[in-house]
């Protein structure tokens, strides 16, 4: 459902919802069903794509290789958080050597993004030099309509990038493919995974510090899905229930609960808040994620830490603006604070408590981000981010507004 906004920027009741997500398998121990899922999908030989840490950690990779059984054709365990084009080119070579017809990504968003780049490269005739030139010129690679290698996503973190048609990609001069550092990405309907497998036992193997940051990223997806300009009744329903689950599960996690029920609750929330976000009409992520892009674009801020630092200040800003439809009532209901006299203040307090319970940073000065004299450049980048098209109806932020939020977060 794509809303058609009226001239006064209020949400319109006329919507169109087009969405073709991955098949979802969910539940404790469901990694054991991987071979059955591939058989159902008509897929024979899987190349497992992951990072070196995941690849060398038996309690993470063994359940997956065992679940794939005789359909495991090989393991490519060379992905990194930088999501390099060179890595994807090497992965394509491994795919061809293994004669694989499906990519199974295991780990965080970087492994899934690299798997998507491998799929695109496998469907084209780009050699390394041509791929480097095209990426340097456009910041992306053309995605063919046909020939993409299917992807099965198995997340071990909580950022919620699994039901997505997009991927980040970078290239550096050290690869010999480009002359300068390039940051870009891929996006096409064909890049939606064919299946996503959510096993709480695998998520439970990830270190707490990594889970906490990724959880904040995923939690913010639910918040933004509610107030984004392109929110729909479908995404309202899934995001609201997802936030309820996350509010419960993340508070428990912050209090030290590490039982499988806690991970199952959190993971259910993550699945729901991202459902319907990435669609052919575009993403419904909004201003918090634009801040995340601005802070991580040229700085070594981890995405989850960036979200943790700015989200309360961004929400304060949204709720203070007259004429802005930030949907406080719905957010307050999802977060269990709808009885509060001031919904906006109660939402900010609830989000802050969850962040603090996850032991995440609350000040920009405490992360590897920009200094105050760089805030104008960051603000300009945030405002130019395409996700700013999805800010709540009635909001018209300026560079000065964004700078003020950064100063408050400092």
Order of alpha helices (4+ residues) and beta strands (2+ residues): beta-alpha-beta-alpha-alpha-beta-alpha-beta-alpha-alpha-beta-beta-beta-beta-alpha-alpha-alpha-alpha-beta-beta-alpha-alpha-alpha-alpha-alpha-alpha
